[in-house]
Amino acid sequence: MKLWHHLNGPHARPFAVLAACIVVLTAVDGGHGQFLSAATAYSTLQTFATISLVTLGLGLTMMIREFDLSVVGMYGMAGCIAVLTGTHYPWLGLWLALAIGLTAGIVQGLLIVRLHLSSVGVTLGGLLVFVGIAFVLTESRSLPYDNLGVALLLNERIGGVFSIRSVIALVFFGGAAAMFAWTRLGRDIVAIGSDRRAAMTTGVKVDTLIIGVFGFSGLCAALSGVLLSYSLASASPAGLSDVIAPAAAGAILGGVSLGGGSGRPFGIAAGALTLAVLRSGLNAVSAPPFVNDITMGAVLLTVAVLDGPYLARRLISARRALGA
């Protein structure tokens, strides 16, 4: 019973779900070596690199009980900006896109806290603006990236299973986890999501942190979009619009509560990796494409059901605190 209670906790559950998916896919593979192979591991980490940074930024906004819809537009716009400006100087395209992503996130955060606006409304506006800018910059067409050396470099295997993109994603998660572990930043973010008014009374700089979280979310979306566009040697204003669903799903699988106030960077990484394992693993065992969506939906539904009692306990605790 104690073991089940521990595994069903919001912090241990992401890793339990990830392990369960690996075990099930290994059993489905039946010893043929298609799932447990270096090729599948490389494919899994490439998928992880594609969605994980957006999942991290979005997950942090969900932890403070907000939601950043604009990551969809920033993901595509940043890639288009980098491809347009970084053909001869890839670093220029990268830094320009990152600066725009960070600035846009900060501006949205300022609008939310200064004008007391809903993050959904503000970031939906940001999404539409970013998508519109991307279409204007690209004249509504896909853009080729002629620097194939950069594309090949980003996709080159490191140690048989890693690439520069996946290593960058893992480093980001490691840095975020270190900040949560060694500074009060993680506690403050959780406090904002749990009870914003109580966090303010204990001295947490709520507005500054909200602005910073949205700035970080914009930065993550921009970096992910640039790395993917460089690695594909092309960018499209609308080709990356399906990132929001797996990013939100990865955050939820990673232990980020729908009510805010819960989650850890490594848990979010495990959630994103679970989606990557499902996608690459099901492809490896030759499952039909629709099976991935059905499986992901079933896993999400299971996690949502398991999360229900935890949310109920938090609501009861909050009401008791208010009553006191």
C-alpha positions in Angstrom: 0.0 0.0 0.0 2.8 2.4 0.9 4.5 1.6 -2.4 1.3 2.3 -4.4 0.8 5.6 -2.5 4.4 6.6 -3.4 4.1 5.7 -7.1 0.7 7.4 -7.3 2.2 10.7 -6.0 2.5 13.6 -8.4 6.3 13.5 -8.4 6.9 9.7 -8.7 4.0 9.1 -11.1 5.7 10.4 -14.3 8.6 8.0 -13.9 6.3 5.1 -13.1 4.2 5.8 -16.3 7.4 6.0 -18.4 8.7 2.7 -17.0 5.3 1.1 -17.6 5.3 2.2 -21.2 8.8 0.9 -21.8 7.8 -2.5 -20.2 4.6 -2.8 -22.3 6.4 -1.9 -25.6 9.2 -4.4 -24.8 6.6 -7.1 -24.3 4.8 -6.2 -27.5 8.1 -6.3 -29.4 8.4 -9.9 -28.3 12.2 -10.0 -28.3 12.5 -9.0 -32.0 14.9 -6.2 -31.1 12.9 -3.5 -33.0 12.0 -1.5 -29.9 15.1 -2.1 -27.8 17.6 -0.8 -30.4 19.9 2.1 -30.9 17.8 3.3 -33.9 14.7 3.5 -31.8 16.5 5.2 -28.9 17.9 7.8 -31.4 14.4 8.3 -32.9 12.9 8.7 -29.4 15.4 11.3 -28.3 14.9 13.2 -31.6 11.2 13.3 -30.9 11.9 14.3 -27.3 14.1 17.2 -28.5 11.3 18.4 -30.8 8.6 18.7 -28.1 10.4 18.8 -24.7 11.6 22.4 -24.6 8.1 23.7 -25.5 6.7 21.3 -22.8 9.1 22.7 -20.2 8.1 26.3 -20.9 4.4 25.5 -21.1 4.6 23.3 -18.0 6.0 26.1 -15.9 3.2 28.4 -17.0 0.7 25.7 -16.0 2.5 25.4 -12.6 1.6 29.0 -11.8 -2.0 28.3 -12.9 -1.6 30.1 -16.3 -1.4 28.9 -19.9 0.8 30.0 -22.7 -1.0 29.4 -26.0 1.5 31.6 -27.9 4.2 28.9 -27.9 2.5 27.6 -31.1 3.1 30.8 -33.0 6.5 31.5 -31.5 7.7 27.9 -32.4 7.0 28.5 -36.1 7.9 32.2 -36.3 11.3 31.7 -34.6 12.2 29.0 -37.1 11.3 31.2 -40.0 13.3 34.1 -38.6 16.3 31.9 -38.1 16.2 30.4 -41.5 15.8 33.9 -43.1 18.7 35.5 -41.2 21.0 32.5 -40.5 21.9 31.0 -43.8 25.5 32.3 -43.7 25.7 33.0 -40.0 23.6 30.4 -38.1 24.5 31.9 -34.7 23.0 35.2 -35.8 19.7 33.6 -36.8 19.7 31.7 -33.5 20.4 34.6 -31.2 18.0 36.9 -33.1 15.2 34.3 -32.7 16.0 33.7 -29.1 16.0 37.5 -28.3 12.6 37.8 -30.0 11.2 34.8 -28.1 12.4 36.1 -24.8 11.2 39.7 -25.4 7.7 38.5 -26.7 7.3 36.3 -23.6 8.2 39.2 -21.3 5.8 41.6 -23.0 3.0 39.1 -22.7 3.8 38.6 -19.0 3.8 42.3 -18.4 0.4 42.7 -20.0 -1.0 39.9 -17.9 0.3 41.2 -14.5 0.0 45.0 -15.2 -3.5 44.9 -16.7 -4.7 41.9 -14.7 -5.7 40.1 -17.9 -6.3 36.4 -18.5 -3.2 34.6 -19.8 -5.3 32.6 -22.2 -6.6 35.7 -23.9 -3.3 37.5 -24.0 -1.4 34.5 -25.3 -4.1 33.6 -27.9 -3.5 37.1 -29.2 0.2 36.5 -29.2 -0.3 33.3 -31.1 -2.3 35.0 -33.8 0.2 37.9 -34.1 3.2 35.5 -34.3 1.6 33.3 -36.9 0.6 36.4 -38.9 4.2 37.8 -38.8 5.5 34.4 -39.9 3.2 34.4 -42.9 4.3 37.9 -43.8 8.0 37.1 -43.5 7.8 34.0 -45.6 5.2 35.3 -48.0 3.0 32.3 -47.1 5.4 29.7 -48.3 7.9 27.2 -47.0 11.5 28.4 -46.8 14.5 26.2 -47.6 17.6 26.5 -45.5 20.6 26.2 -47.7 23.2 25.6 -45.0 23.0 21.8 -45.1 26.2 21.5 -43.0 24.3 22.9 -40.0 21.4 20.5 -40.7 23.7 17.5 -40.8 25.6 18.6 -37.8 22.4 19.0 -35.6 21.3 15.5 -36.7 24.6 13.7 -36.4 24.6 10.9 -33.9 26.6 11.3 -30.7 27.3 8.0 -28.9 24.9 6.2 -31.2 21.6 7.6 -29.7 22.1 11.3 -29.0 22.3 14.4 -31.2 23.1 18.0 -30.5 19.4 18.8 -30.4 18.7 16.2 -27.7 21.7 17.1 -25.7 20.7 20.7 -25.6 17.2 19.7 -24.4 18.7 17.5 -21.7 21.0 20.3 -20.6 18.1 22.7 -20.3 16.2 20.3 -18.1 19.2 19.7 -16.0 19.7 23.5 -15.5 16.0 23.9 -14.6 16.2 21.1 -12.2 19.3 22.5 -10.5 17.5 25.9 -10.1 14.5 24.2 -8.5 16.8 22.2 -6.2 19.3 24.8 -5.1 17.4 28.0 -5.1 14.0 29.1 -3.8 12.7 29.7 -7.3 11.0 26.3 -7.5 9.3 26.8 -4.2 8.1 30.2 -5.2 6.7 29.0 -8.5 4.8 26.2 -6.7 3.6 28.7 -4.1 2.2 31.0 -6.8 0.3 28.1 -8.4 -1.0 26.9 -5.1 -2.2 30.1 -3.6 -1.1 33.4 -5.2 -2.4 35.6 -2.4 -0.7 33.6 0.3 2.5 33.7 -1.8 2.4 37.5 -1.9 1.9 37.7 1.8 5.0 35.6 2.4 7.2 37.9 0.3 7.2 36.1 -3.0 7.7 38.5 -6.0 4.7 37.1 -7.8 4.5 39.6 -10.7 8.2 39.3 -11.4 8.1 35.6 -11.4 5.1 35.4 -13.7 6.8 37.7 -16.2 10.0 35.6 -15.9 8.1 32.4 -16.5 6.4 33.7 -19.6 9.8 35.0 -20.9 11.3 31.6 -20.3 8.4 29.9 -22.1 8.9 32.2 -25.1 12.7 31.5 -25.1 12.1 27.7 -25.0 9.6 27.8 -27.8 11.9 29.9 -29.9 15.0 27.7 -29.3 13.0 24.5 -30.1 11.6 26.1 -33.3 15.1 27.2 -34.5 16.8 23.9 -33.8 14.0 21.9 -35.6 14.0 24.2 -38.6 17.7 24.1 -38.9 17.8 20.3 -38.6 15.0 19.9 -41.2 16.7 22.5 -43.5 13.4 24.3 -44.0 10.9 26.4 -42.2 7.1 26.9 -42.6 4.8 29.4 -41.0 2.2 26.8 -40.4 4.1 23.5 -40.4 4.7 23.4 -36.7 1.2 24.2 -35.5 0.6 20.8 -33.9 3.0 21.3 -31.0 0.5 22.5 -28.4 -1.3 19.2 -27.9 1.8 17.0 -27.2 3.4 19.8 -25.1 0.3 20.1 -22.9 0.0 16.3 -22.7 3.7 16.0 -21.8 3.3 18.5 -19.0 0.3 16.7 -17.6 2.0 13.3 -17.8 5.0 14.9 -16.1 3.1 15.6 -13.0 2.0 19.2 -13.6 -1.4 19.5 -12.0 -4.3 21.0 -13.9 -5.0 23.1 -10.9 -1.4 24.5 -10.7 1.0 24.3 -7.9 2.6 21.0 -8.7 5.3 19.7 -11.0 9.1 19.4 -11.3 11.4 19.8 -14.3 12.6 16.2 -14.3 9.0 15.1 -14.1 8.1 17.2 -17.1 11.1 15.6 -18.9 9.7 12.2 -18.1 6.3 13.2 -19.4 7.8 14.4 -22.7 10.0 11.3 -22.9 6.9 9.1 -22.4 5.2 10.6 -25.5 8.5 10.2 -27.4 8.8 6.6 -26.3 5.2 5.8 -27.3 5.6 7.4 -30.8 8.9 5.9 -31.7 8.2 2.6 -30.0 4.9 2.1 -31.7 6.5 2.9 -35.0 9.2 0.4 -34.3 6.8 -2.4 -33.7 4.9 -1.4 -36.9 1.7 -0.3 -35.2 -0.8 1.7 -37.3 -0.5 5.5 -36.9 -3.8 5.9 -35.1 -2.7 3.6 -32.3 -0.3 6.3 -31.1 -3.2 8.8 -30.6 -5.4 6.2 -28.9 -2.6 5.0 -26.6 -1.7 8.6 -25.7 -5.3 9.4 -25.0 -5.7 6.3 -22.8 -2.6 7.2 -20.8 -3.7 10.8 -20.3 -7.1 9.7 -19.2 -5.6 7.3 -16.7 -3.3 10.0 -15.3 -6.3 12.5 -15.1 -8.3 9.9 -13.1 -5.4 9.3 -10.8 -4.9 13.0 -10.3 -8.5 13.5 -9.1 -8.0 12.5 -5.5 -4.8 14.6 -5.3 -6.6 17.7 -6.5 -9.5 17.0 -4.1 -7.0 16.8 -1.2 -5.4 20.1 -2.2 -8.8 21.8 -2.4 -9.8 20.5 1.1 -6.4 21.7 2.5 -6.8 25.1 0.9 -10.3 25.5 2.3 -9.2 24.6 5.8 -6.3 27.1 5.5 -8.7 29.8 4.5 -11.1 28.9 7.3 -8.3 29.1 9.8 
